Amino acid sequence: MSNELFLFSFIDICGGLLSALLCIYAFFNIRHAPGGIFYILGTFCCSLFTFFYVFELNSQLLEHAKIWLRLEYLVLPFIPVFTLFMCMEYVGVKWNRHLYYFFFGLPLLTILVHYTNDFHHFYYKSMSMDTSGPFPVLSLEGGPWFYVHSFFLYACVLGSIVLLLAQFRKGRASRFKWQIATMTAGLFVPVLGSVLYLTGLSPNGIDLGPISMSISFIFHGAAIISLQMFSVAPIAREKVFDSMEEGVLVLNHNNIIVDFNPIMQQMVPKISRAIGKSINDILKGI
């Protein structure tokens, strides 16, 4: 095994293990939170996808690589869907139930087209092993449905990012802003890796999508474990915190104002500009 192949495989394995650990953590801690179930399903699929890709990356023969590629496509089409639904539930967006059939139906159709590709080449026009680099890499030429699936994948991820950024703009609490910013950064990383692969800029022609998930899950882990994302989702905050009839001011351990509800803003109008400032400084001006 070449040094480059070992490095890529090691990073990919780390990403898969981190995804699996986050899946287990999420199952025991956030499965009842808004978006929690979809996050668990997403991390589970990501874990399988990255491990399958390690075997594809280490395959020497085309037939062996194709086997692992087929296994990857049992979970890959659903990852962006679970991501989108997670973000929808997290921010409290509800869609028509019929759209769920579309978002699950299209990935199932992608799996069918992928598995029958040898009969019609509608997903991949050609498949071969590229041996020009330090190790063999599966070389794929996309067909029409490959680009349909790619557009669907990017649309789901873009929709997820838009939902999070919209919530980021609405939110006042720095805690939620950091949660959303960290998770959004994590969503950008695999997209960047995938774009580099599709444009032929990835090293040795390898798919950076699975490998970039290793970095992505570092952001996800920080958002969930350190920043306690999902512990109190924005939709729960809006239903409880914002509907309270008493003015409420939230401080951190340094007496810095991190949040307030609408009643408090009515009572003290200048509080709207007080996020991130010390409560002592605000009280001096009252």
SEKE-677563 format. One line per field, with one value per residue: residue number from 1; x, y negated, z negated of N, C-alpha, C in turn. Coordinates in steps of 0.05 Angstrom, whole numbers, plus 5000, padded with zeros to 4 digits. Atoms other than C-alpha are relative to their C-alpha. Example, Ala and Ser with C-alpha at 12.3 -4.5 7.8 and 13.67 -1.06 7.14 Angstrom:
k	1|2
nc1	5018|4984
nc2	5024|5024
nc3	5000|5001
cac1	5246|5273
cac2	5090|5021
cac3	4844|4857
cc1	5018|4985
cc2	4976|4978
cc3	5000|4986
//
This chain:
k	1|2|3|4|5|6|7|8|9|10|11|12|13|14|15|16|17|18|19|20|21|22|23|24|25|26|27|28|29|30|31|32|33|34|35|36|37|38|39|40|41|42|43|44|45|46|47|48|49|50|51|52|53|54|55|56|57|58|59|60|61|62|63|64|65|66|67|68|69|70|71|72|73|74|75|76|77|78|79|80|81|82|83|84|85|86|87|88|89|90|91|92|93|94|95|96|97|98|99|100|101|102|103|104|105|106|107|108|109|110|111|112|113|114|115|116|117|118|119|120|121|122|123|124|125|126|127|128|129|130|131|132|133|134|135|136|137|138|139|140|141|142|143|144|145|146|147|148|149|150|151|152|153|154|155|156|157|158|159|160|161|162|163|164|165|166|167|168|169|170|171|172|173|174|175|176|177|178|179|180|181|182|183|184|185|186|187|188|189|190|191|192|193|194|195|196|197|198|199|200|201|202|203|204|205|206|207|208|209|210|211|212|213|214|215|216|217|218|219|220|221|222|223|224|225|226|227|228|229|230|231|232|233|234|235|236|237|238|239|240|241|242|243|244|245|246|247|248|249|250|251|252|253|254|255|256|257|258|259|260|261|262|263|264|265|266|267|268|269|270|271|272|273|274|275|276|277|278|279|280|281|282|283|284|285|286
nc1	5017|4984|5004|5023|5024|5003|5009|5028|5016|5000|5018|5027|5007|5005|5026|5021|5002|5011|5028|5012|5001|5021|5025|5006|5005|5025|5022|5005|5002|5017|5019|5027|4999|5007|4979|4981|5002|4987|4971|4991|5000|4979|4973|4997|4995|4973|4980|4999|4989|4971|4987|5001|4982|4973|4996|4998|4975|4979|5005|4981|5014|5025|5024|5001|5007|5029|5016|5001|5014|5029|5007|5001|5024|5023|5004|4993|5022|5018|4986|5009|5028|5000|4989|5020|5022|4990|5000|5028|5011|4985|5009|5030|5013|5016|5008|5022|4992|4994|4973|4983|4999|4981|4973|4991|5004|4978|4976|5005|4997|4971|4988|5009|4985|4972|4996|5005|4985|4987|5019|5007|4979|5013|4987|4972|4995|4977|4987|4974|4981|4978|4975|4979|4991|4985|5017|5023|5024|5023|5005|5028|5011|5028|5021|5021|5012|4979|5002|5026|4995|4982|5016|5018|4984|4992|5024|5007|4980|5004|5024|4993|4984|5017|5017|4984|4992|5023|5003|4978|5007|5022|4993|4986|4983|4974|4997|5011|4984|4976|5008|5007|4976|4983|5012|4999|4972|4997|5014|4985|4974|5003|5008|4976|4985|5014|4995|4973|4999|5014|4986|4974|4978|4992|4975|5001|5027|5017|5024|4995|5024|4999|4977|5006|5019|4984|4998|5027|5010|4988|5018|5025|4995|4998|5026|5019|4990|4990|5020|5026|5020|5023|5010|5023|5001|5013|5030|5009|4996|5021|5026|5000|4986|5012|5028|5003|5012|4982|4975|4979|4973|4982|4972|4982|4987|4985|5020|5004|5027|4999|5027|5023|5025|5013|5011|4978|4993|5021|4995|4975|4995|4972|4988|4996|4972|4984|4989|4971|4990|5003|5025|4993|4999|5028|5014|4990|5013|5029
nc2	5024|5025|5019|5016|4984|4996|5025|5004|4979|5006|5023|4991|4983|5019|5013|4980|4994|5024|5000|4978|5008|5020|4986|4987|5022|5012|4981|4999|5026|5020|4988|5011|5028|5006|4995|4980|4975|5003|5003|4972|4985|5011|4992|4971|4996|5011|4981|4978|5010|5005|4974|4987|5013|4991|4975|5007|5014|4980|4979|5000|4991|5015|4986|5003|5028|5003|4988|5020|5024|4993|5002|5029|5012|4992|5021|5027|5017|5008|5018|5028|5001|5000|5025|5020|4996|5008|5029|5008|4996|5016|5028|5001|5003|4976|4999|4982|4972|4988|5005|4979|4978|5007|5000|4973|4985|5005|4984|4972|4998|5002|4974|4982|5006|4993|4971|4989|5017|4984|4995|5024|5020|5026|5013|5003|4993|4981|4995|4988|5005|5018|4990|5020|5011|4982|4976|4999|5015|4996|5023|4999|5021|5002|5001|5020|4998|5008|5029|5004|4994|5020|5024|4995|5000|5027|5016|4993|5012|5029|5005|4997|5024|5023|4999|5006|5028|5016|4999|5015|5028|5006|4995|5020|4987|4993|4970|4989|5009|4983|4973|5000|5006|4976|4979|5009|4996|4971|4993|5010|4985|4978|5011|5009|4976|4988|5018|4996|4974|5001|5017|4988|5014|4985|4987|4972|4994|4987|5014|5013|5002|4984|5008|5026|4996|4998|5027|5008|4989|5015|5022|4989|4992|5024|5012|4983|4993|5024|5022|4988|5002|4983|4999|5018|5010|5026|4998|4997|5026|5018|4992|5003|5024|5025|5003|5006|5026|5016|5007|4982|5008|4977|5007|4977|4999|5025|5021|5012|4994|4983|4997|5012|4995|5025|5016|5015|5022|5020|5013|5015|5002|5001|4973|4988|5004|4992|4973|4999|5021|4993|5009|5023|5024|5007|5009|5027|5019|4999
nc3	5000|4998|5022|4995|5004|5029|5012|4993|5013|5028|5005|4995|5023|5023|4995|5005|5029|5013|4993|5015|5028|5002|4997|5026|5019|4994|5007|5029|5012|4987|4981|5004|4993|4972|4981|5011|4986|4974|5004|5006|4974|4983|5009|4996|4972|4994|5010|4981|4975|5002|5002|4974|4982|5007|4985|4972|4996|5001|4980|4978|4976|4994|5010|5029|5005|4993|5022|5023|4991|5003|5028|5008|4990|5016|5021|4991|4991|5022|5019|4998|5008|5029|5008|4996|5019|5026|5002|5000|5027|5019|5000|5002|4974|4993|4972|4993|5003|4974|4993|5011|4981|4979|5010|5004|4975|4981|5007|4993|4971|4995|5007|4979|4975|5004|5000|4973|4981|4979|4979|4985|5003|5004|5024|4992|4972|5000|5026|4996|5021|4991|5012|4994|5025|5018|5006|4982|5009|4983|4983|4993|4983|5007|4980|5006|5027|5019|5003|5015|5028|5011|5003|5023|5024|5006|5007|5027|5018|4999|5015|5029|5008|5000|5024|5023|4999|5006|5029|5011|4998|5018|5028|5016|5020|4988|5002|4976|4977|4998|4992|4972|4984|5000|4983|4972|4991|4996|4976|4978|4995|4980|4974|4988|4991|4976|4977|4991|4987|4974|4982|4994|5015|5024|4996|4990|4990|5020|5008|5026|5015|5025|5017|5013|5022|5024|5010|5005|5025|5022|5005|5011|5028|5017|5002|5016|5027|5015|4999|5008|4980|5003|5027|4999|4973|4997|4999|5028|5013|4991|5011|5029|5010|4989|5007|5029|5005|5016|4987|5007|4990|5004|5003|5002|5026|5004|5001|4973|4990|4976|4988|5014|4986|4991|5023|5012|4981|5003|5026|4998|4971|4993|5003|4973|4992|5023|4998|5001|5018|5029|5012|5017|4983|4992|5024|5006|4984|5005
cac1	5000|5028|5036|4983|4932|4946|4936|4870|4845|4864|4828|4767|4766|4771|4712|4671|4687|4671|4605|4589|4605|4561|4506|4510|4514|4455|4413|4421|4418|4378|4333|4271|4294|4269|4312|4346|4320|4341|4409|4417|4397|4443|4504|4490|4487|4550|4587|4569|4585|4654|4672|4648|4690|4753|4743|4730|4793|4834|4805|4854|4804|4745|4695|4714|4709|4640|4615|4634|4607|4539|4540|4556|4495|4449|4459|4489|4424|4389|4443|4424|4350|4362|4403|4348|4294|4338|4346|4271|4252|4306|4281|4207|4192|4135|4122|4065|4068|4068|4136|4164|4145|4185|4246|4248|4223|4278|4335|4301|4297|4371|4389|4348|4381|4450|4441|4416|4468|4501|4438|4428|4489|4441|4478|4550|4570|4635|4672|4746|4806|4855|4925|4963|4971|5007|4948|4889|4827|4757|4746|4673|4640|4572|4509|4444|4417|4484|4474|4401|4424|4480|4432|4384|4440|4466|4395|4381|4446|4435|4364|4392|4442|4390|4344|4400|4423|4352|4347|4414|4389|4326|4360|4383|4415|4490|4484|4438|4480|4542|4505|4478|4543|4582|4533|4530|4606|4603|4554|4599|4660|4634|4603|4671|4704|4652|4660|4735|4724|4673|4716|4778|4817|4821|4889|4899|4826|4798|4729|4740|4667|4674|4742|4718|4664|4720|4729|4654|4640|4689|4643|4581|4612|4628|4557|4523|4569|4602|4548|4491|4455|4387|4383|4338|4320|4299|4227|4221|4250|4199|4141|4162|4211|4180|4109|4123|4083|4139|4202|4261|4335|4386|4458|4519|4568|4604|4539|4538|4469|4458|4382|4316|4243|4196|4164|4232|4245|4179|4198|4269|4272|4347|4358|4353|4424|4450|4467|4540|4544|4550|4486|4522|4534|4461|4436|4479|4441|4372
cac2	5000|4932|4876|4835|4891|4905|4832|4826|4891|4871|4804|4838|4890|4834|4799|4864|4878|4806|4811|4877|4848|4787|4833|4872|4808|4779|4842|4840|4765|4728|4778|4744|4674|4639|4665|4717|4779|4753|4735|4807|4836|4788|4803|4878|4874|4830|4881|4938|4896|4876|4948|4975|4923|4946|5015|4984|4941|5003|5045|5066|5095|5060|5114|5108|5032|5037|5081|5029|4973|5008|5014|4940|4924|4961|4903|4844|4820|4814|4773|4705|4721|4737|4674|4631|4662|4653|4579|4572|4602|4564|4496|4516|4516|4563|4584|4620|4695|4710|4679|4733|4784|4746|4738|4812|4835|4802|4834|4902|4889|4870|4936|4974|4937|4947|5021|5032|4987|5045|5052|4980|4938|4883|4870|4882|4880|4916|4946|4963|4966|4908|4935|4871|4850|4881|4929|4952|4908|4921|4873|4857|4819|4795|4806|4766|4793|4782|4707|4711|4743|4693|4635|4666|4676|4605|4577|4614|4590|4519|4521|4544|4487|4436|4459|4455|4387|4360|4384|4353|4285|4291|4314|4268|4319|4327|4400|4415|4373|4413|4479|4460|4430|4492|4540|4498|4498|4574|4578|4537|4582|4645|4601|4569|4638|4664|4603|4613|4685|4670|4616|4661|4621|4675|4708|4773|4769|4795|4776|4725|4727|4785|4761|4689|4718|4730|4655|4644|4688|4649|4589|4632|4661|4591|4567|4626|4642|4576|4527|4575|4569|4603|4597|4537|4526|4458|4482|4503|4437|4399|4439|4433|4377|4325|4339|4326|4268|4246|4211|4258|4241|4296|4287|4331|4347|4280|4240|4226|4220|4276|4275|4243|4252|4202|4180|4160|4119|4083|4068|4045|4023|4011|4086|4100|4075|4109|4179|4193|4136|4141|4136|4087|4038|4042|4032|3969|3936|3951
cac3	5000|5020|4969|5004|5004|4930|4913|4950|4922|4851|4856|4885|4829|4777|4810|4809|4736|4716|4753|4719|4650|4663|4685|4620|4579|4615|4605|4530|4521|4575|4610|4581|4601|4664|4721|4676|4712|4780|4753|4726|4794|4830|4788|4793|4869|4871|4829|4876|4937|4913|4893|4960|4995|4958|4990|5058|5051|5036|5093|5146|5195|5229|5210|5136|5138|5171|5114|5061|5104|5106|5031|5024|5066|5018|4969|5007|5040|4972|4936|4965|4953|4880|4874|4903|4859|4798|4812|4827|4760|4723|4746|4745|4820|4841|4912|4946|4932|5007|5014|4969|5021|5073|5028|5013|5081|5121|5081|5089|5164|5163|5130|5183|5241|5210|5199|5270|5302|5340|5381|5402|5379|5358|5293|5315|5388|5372|5313|5311|5265|5273|5260|5279|5206|5146|5136|5179|5174|5201|5259|5275|5332|5311|5352|5351|5285|5251|5262|5239|5175|5166|5176|5125|5075|5080|5078|5013|4981|5006|4979|4911|4910|4929|4873|4822|4846|4844|4772|4758|4781|4739|4676|4621|4574|4587|4566|4625|4672|4655|4662|4730|4755|4735|4767|4830|4836|4829|4887|4932|4926|4962|5016|5028|5031|5080|5125|5127|5147|5202|5231|5233|5182|5128|5117|5156|5179|5113|5089|5034|5013|4963|4939|4927|4882|4832|4825|4829|4769|4727|4736|4723|4660|4634|4649|4615|4556|4538|4561|4543|4609|4607|4531|4540|4612|4638|4650|4577|4555|4597|4569|4496|4485|4532|4509|4435|4407|4361|4383|4384|4392|4402|4378|4386|4330|4341|4334|4409|4440|4490|4500|4480|4497|4531|4465|4438|4502|4491|4418|4435|4509|4507|4491|4566|4573|4511|4536|4519|4468|4392|4352|4306|4363|4383|4311|4304|4359|4331
cc1	5018|4993|4975|4974|4995|4989|4970|4982|4997|4981|4971|4990|4993|4973|4977|4996|4988|4970|4985|4997|4979|4973|4991|4993|4973|4977|4993|4994|4980|4979|4972|4999|4992|5024|5019|4999|5013|5030|5012|5001|5021|5028|5005|5006|5028|5021|5003|5013|5030|5016|5000|5020|5029|5006|5002|5028|5023|4996|5020|4987|4974|4976|4997|4992|4970|4982|4997|4985|4969|4991|4999|4974|4974|4994|5005|4976|4983|5014|4991|4971|4998|5010|4979|4977|5008|4999|4971|4988|5013|4989|4970|4986|4985|4992|4977|5011|5007|5028|5019|5002|5020|5028|5010|4998|5023|5025|4996|5003|5030|5014|4993|5016|5029|5005|4995|5016|5013|4982|4994|5021|4988|5011|5029|5003|5023|5012|5026|5018|5023|5025|5023|5012|5016|4984|4976|4976|4978|4994|4971|4993|4970|4981|4978|4990|5021|4998|4973|5004|5018|4985|4982|5016|5008|4976|4992|5019|4997|4975|5005|5015|4983|4982|5015|5008|4976|4994|5021|4994|4978|5008|5014|5021|5026|5004|4989|5016|5025|4993|4995|5024|5019|4989|5000|5028|5005|4987|5015|5023|4996|4992|5025|5017|4988|5004|5028|5003|4987|5014|5029|5023|5009|5026|4997|4972|4982|4976|5004|4975|5000|5022|4994|4980|5015|5002|4972|4990|5014|4982|4974|5003|5001|4972|4982|5010|5007|4979|4972|4978|4980|4990|4976|4999|4986|4969|4989|5003|4978|4973|4999|5011|4986|4971|4996|4990|5018|5026|5022|5026|5018|5029|5017|5015|5017|4981|4997|4972|5002|4972|4980|4975|4987|4989|5022|5008|4980|5005|5025|5008|5030|5014|5005|5028|5020|5012|5031|5011|4994|4974|5005|5001|4972|4985|5008|4985|4970|4993
cc2	4975|4982|4983|5015|5005|4975|4995|5020|4994|4977|5008|5017|4983|4987|5020|5006|4976|4999|5021|4992|4978|5012|5013|4979|4988|5018|4999|4972|4981|5012|4989|4970|4995|5004|5022|5026|4999|4997|5028|5016|4989|5008|5030|5006|4989|5019|5023|4991|4997|5027|5015|4988|5008|5026|4995|4988|5020|5024|4998|5007|4985|5014|4997|4972|4995|5011|4980|4975|5005|4998|4971|4988|5011|4979|4972|4983|4989|4979|4971|4997|4999|4973|4978|5002|4993|4970|4989|5003|4982|4972|4998|4996|5026|4998|5020|5029|5013|4996|5021|5023|4994|5002|5027|5016|4996|5015|5030|5005|4999|5027|5020|4995|5007|5030|5013|4986|5017|5005|4976|4977|4972|4985|4995|5008|5020|5002|5015|4994|4983|5008|4980|4989|5020|5025|4999|4986|5005|4974|5003|4977|4999|4999|4980|5001|4993|4970|4992|5004|4979|4974|5002|4999|4972|4983|5005|4987|4970|4992|5001|4975|4975|4999|4992|4970|4981|5000|4984|4970|4993|5001|4977|5013|5009|5030|5012|4992|5017|5028|5001|4995|5024|5022|4992|5003|5030|5009|4991|5017|5023|4989|4991|5024|5013|4983|5003|5026|4999|4983|5010|4988|5016|5015|5029|5009|5014|4982|4988|4997|5016|4991|4973|5002|5002|4972|4990|5009|4988|4976|5010|5008|4976|4988|5016|5004|4975|4978|5010|4994|5022|5002|4981|4988|4973|5001|5003|4974|4981|5006|4995|4973|4974|4996|4994|4972|4982|4994|5018|4991|5023|4990|5024|4998|4974|4976|4984|5008|5016|5003|4985|5006|4974|4982|4983|4976|4977|4984|4982|4999|5001|5028|5012|4998|5010|5027|4998|4979|5009|4988|4975|4974|4991|4988|4971|4979|4998|4982
cc3	5000|4976|5004|4995|4970|4987|5005|4986|4970|4993|5004|4977|4976|5003|4995|4971|4985|5005|4984|4970|4996|5002|4974|4979|5004|4993|4971|4988|5014|5019|4998|5007|5029|5019|4991|5015|5027|4998|4994|5026|5019|4993|5004|5030|5008|4991|5019|5026|4999|4998|5026|5019|4995|5016|5030|5007|5001|5019|5023|5027|5004|4988|4969|4993|5005|4978|4977|5008|4998|4971|4991|5008|4987|4979|5009|5008|4978|4982|5003|4992|4969|4989|5003|4980|4972|4996|5000|4972|4980|4999|5000|5026|5006|5029|5004|5000|5027|5009|4989|5018|5022|4990|4994|5026|5019|4992|5006|5030|5008|4995|5022|5025|4997|5001|5027|5021|5022|5024|5018|4999|4997|4977|5006|5029|5002|4972|5006|4976|5012|4985|5005|4975|4983|4992|5018|4987|5020|5015|5012|5019|4996|5024|4991|4971|4979|4994|4987|4971|4987|4995|4975|4974|4992|4992|4971|4980|5000|4985|4970|4991|4999|4975|4975|4999|4994|4970|4986|5000|4980|4971|4987|4982|5013|5000|5026|5024|5003|5009|5030|5018|5002|5018|5029|5012|5006|5026|5025|5008|5020|5028|5015|5011|5024|5025|5011|5016|5028|5020|5007|4986|4975|5006|5008|5010|4980|4993|4972|4983|4974|4982|4986|4978|4973|4987|4993|4973|4976|4993|4988|4971|4982|4996|4981|4971|4985|4999|4994|5020|4997|4971|4996|5028|5002|5000|4972|4985|5007|4987|4970|4992|5010|4992|4970|4996|4982|5016|4990|5014|4994|5000|5001|4973|4994|4998|5026|5010|5026|5012|4983|5016|5008|4978|4988|5019|4998|4974|5002|5030|5008|4998|5027|5010|4979|5001|5001|4981|4971|4989|4982|5015|5007|4976|4993|5015|4996|4975
//
